Amino acid sequence: MTKRTQEQQQLLEQIQQIADGLAKTFAPFCEVVVHDLLDPAHAVLAIHNNLSGREVGHPATELGLARIMDPGFAQVIANYPNHFSDGRQAKSTSIGIKDSEGRYIAALCMNIDLTMFQGFQGMLNQFVAMQADTPAHETLDPAGAEAIRARIDQFAANLATTPRALKAQERRALLKELKAAGLLDLRRAMEIVAAHLGVSRASVYTYAK
């Protein structure tokens, strides 16, 4: 093991704190590992949310060895495909840590188990699937609601803004325009306008006066 300078030791200690915080935030789906590249034979310095079955003291990975050999190796490699020893698919990100002399001394690695997310995706796809050849065609939206929203969107776009960012004076002008177009006579018009603008119905009635 290479003797560490005070700076290198402090960096390693800080990285372990960062790893602990990341692991707590993304538990239990993300394994977070700190590699001490100054001791490649026993590189795994800390491992949180252990998904790979490795232990503290295990040797450096090929990626870690590549950084040790080449200070010019990419410092951040994000979202690359990986897999655990039992075949589970993973998405990994590896961040190399350099000291003030530009030497790689550590790596912070995150390995996300995709298995459960793939299960979630399958269930969601099944849940949102609809029967395309059904003879029934209906909408739960009040008649004319889409026309009201489209008119509001167009009004906001002409002002280079969004419906929810309209100022009070602009909302009054909008309501005047909607009224002139007969859109406020549609069923639940005020409720639809209020929802699209992100304001209360009482506010809409005030703007419409």
N, C-alpha and C positions, 0 to 999 in steps of 0.2 A: 504494500500500500504506500502510495506517494505521501510524503509528509505535507500536511495542509498548512497554508498560511492562515493568519488570523482572518483575513478578508474572505478566503475560501470557506473557512469554517462558519463564519457569520452568514454567508450566502446559503450554505447548506441548511443551516438552522431556520432561516427565513423561508426557504422553499418548503421545508417540512410543515411550517405553519400554513402556508398557502394550500398545500396538498390536503391538510386536515380540513380546512374551510371548504374547499371544493368538494371533498368527499361527503361532508355532511349536507351540503346543498343538493347534490345529485344522487344521494343514496336512494335506493340500493342498486340502481341500474348502471352506475359508472364506477369502475375500478380506477383508483388514482395511485400511481406509483412514483416514488422518488428514487432515481438511480444516482448513485455516487460514482461518477466516472473516474475519480481518482483511485478507486479500488475496484477495477473491472471484474476481478475474480469473485468479489462479494458485493456486487454493485447495488442490489436492492436494499436501500436504506430504510424505506418505509413503504407499506402497502395498506391501502384502505379499501373497504368494500371488496374484499378479495374474491374475484370471480375467476381468476386464472389458476388458482391453486399454488401459486408461487409463494415463497417465504422470504423473510428478511435474510440477507446473506447470499441469495442466489446470484449467479453471475450476470454480467451485462448481456443485453440482446445484441443482435447483429447491428441494429441501428445505433446502439450505444458505442459499440466498437468502431463503427464508421466515423462517429464524431470524434472519438479519441484519436483516430489516425489522421483526421483531416479537419483542422480548425475552420476551413472554408465550407464545410458541409452545411446544408440548409439548417437554419436555426429553428424554424417552425415547419413541421409537416402536419397538415391538418386533414382530418376526416378521411384517412386512407383505410381501405378494406383490410380487415384482419380476422383472425379466428382464434378461439380458445382451444386448448388441447383436446377437448371432447368434441370439437367440430362446430360449436356454436359460433354463429357469425357475430362479428364485432366491428365497430367503427372506432378508429383510434386517432389520437392526436398526440404528437410528441414535440415538446418544447425544450430546446437545448439552452443551458445556462452557462454563460461565459464569465470568467473573472476579468479584472481590469487589463490583463495582458492579452485578452482575446482567446484564452484557452478554455475549451469545454471542460467544466468540472462536474456538471450534473445534468440530469434531464428530468423533466416533469412530464409524465405520460398519463393519458386518460384513455381508458378502454370501455366503451359502452356496449353492453349486451343488447343486441338487436332482437333477440328471440321474443321477448315479451312485447316489444313494440310491433313486431310483425304480426303477433297474435291480435293485438289491439286493432291493427290496420285491417286484418281479415274480418274481425267482428264488426268494425265500423262500415266496411264495404257491404257486408251482408245487411246491416241495419238500414243503410240509406238506399239500398237497391229498390227499384220500383218496377212494377209489371208494365212493360211497354205496350203490350197489346190489349190492355183492358179497354172495354167500351166506354167506361166512365170518364168524363172530363169535367172537372169543376175547379173552382178556386175558392179559398177561404178568405181572400182579400175582398174588401168591399168594392162594388162596381165603381170604376173611375179612380181608384186609389193610385194606380200606376200613372195615370195621366197627371194627377196632382203632383206626385213625386218628380215626374219628368219635367214638369213646368218649373218646379222649385229648383231642380238641378240646373236647368238651362239658365234661369235667372241668376243663380250664384256663379255659374261658369262665365256669364257675360261680365261679371264683376271681378273675375279672376280670383274667386274665393270658393268656399264650400258652404252648404246650407247652414251648418251649425256655427259658422264663423260670421254670419251676417250680422251687421250692427242693427240697432233698434230702428233707425230711420230707414234702412234698407228693407227690414222686415215689413214695415208699414207699406212701403212701395210694392213689395211682393204681394201682400194681402190685397192691395188695391187691384193689382194685375190679375190675381186669381179670381177676385170677385167680378171683374169686368168680363172675364172669360167664362163666367158661370160655373166655375169649378167649386166654389164654396157652397153651391146649392146641392152638391152630391152628398149622399148619406155618409155620415161620420167624417165629413171633410175637415172640420176643425181638429178632430182627434188625429187624423192622418198628418195634417200640417204640423201640429205640435210635436208629434213623434219624429218627423223628419227634420225639424229644426232643433230638436232637443230642448224644447221649452214646455211650459205648462199650457194647458188649454186656456186657462184664464189669461195668460199672456197673449195668446193668439187672438182672443176676443178683443183684447185691448188694442192690438195692432190693427184689427179690422175696423175699428170705429172711425 
